[in-house]
């Protein structure tokens, strides 16, 4: 009786493997970090839902949390890219900052979305990683967005210029010297006037970048200033833009040959 049972179980296992083969390993691992120590963005839930959708569509492993204690070398060891989604303020202590630095120095990727540029002003390394600091912004409104570098993945379905509604960040003049810009906004197409925490908008002039990427300190960094509103995360164009940045930050792939190396 025992032998028959073993044979039956073996047969059932073989049938299960035949009709339900094991899934192949997911192509890379992503941590989405959403701690907000400053302004609280209600759109974070829509952002997480968007990343879950992208994870299912593009077969990558996704972990999401807002616990800074999980930003350590052990937890990041097998991760390929960390995403700062709508983070604000001082979110990491010194040990956690060091873990982030070693993560990037190991050749890994970073992705910052919208208020990731309004995060960790007292940590110069991070501000260079993001590329530019947030300064101020006017009210949410429609403006003319332009694609300035189609070499970067995720932009193939965007028109050269298009109307887009968002919260248009004004960024610092000081910036990382290694930035490759991929999107810009036309300042003449919207009202610049703002008084955010008594910081009045001055504009950035003829060239106002909204998304960029760079190689930084051994790793890769992508940032987009879009993504303030919840509804934006249901836009197909925006999801393609997000995945293009995520894919490049995680793998280093997607650029043509002349921009594929440092």
Secondary structure, DSSP 8 states (H G I E B T S, - for coil): -HHHHHHHHHHHHHHHHHHS------S-EEEEE--BSSS--TTHHHHHHHHHHHHHHHT-EEEEE--GGG-SHHHHTT-SEEEEES-BB----HHHHHHHHHHHHTT-EEEEEGGGGGB-TT-HHHHHHH-EEEEEE--SEEEEEEE--TTSTT-TTS-SEEEEEE--EEEEEEE-TT-EEEEEEEGGGS----EETTEE----TT--EEEEEEEETTEEEEEE----SGGGGG-HHHHHHHHHHHHHHHHS-SS-GGGS--
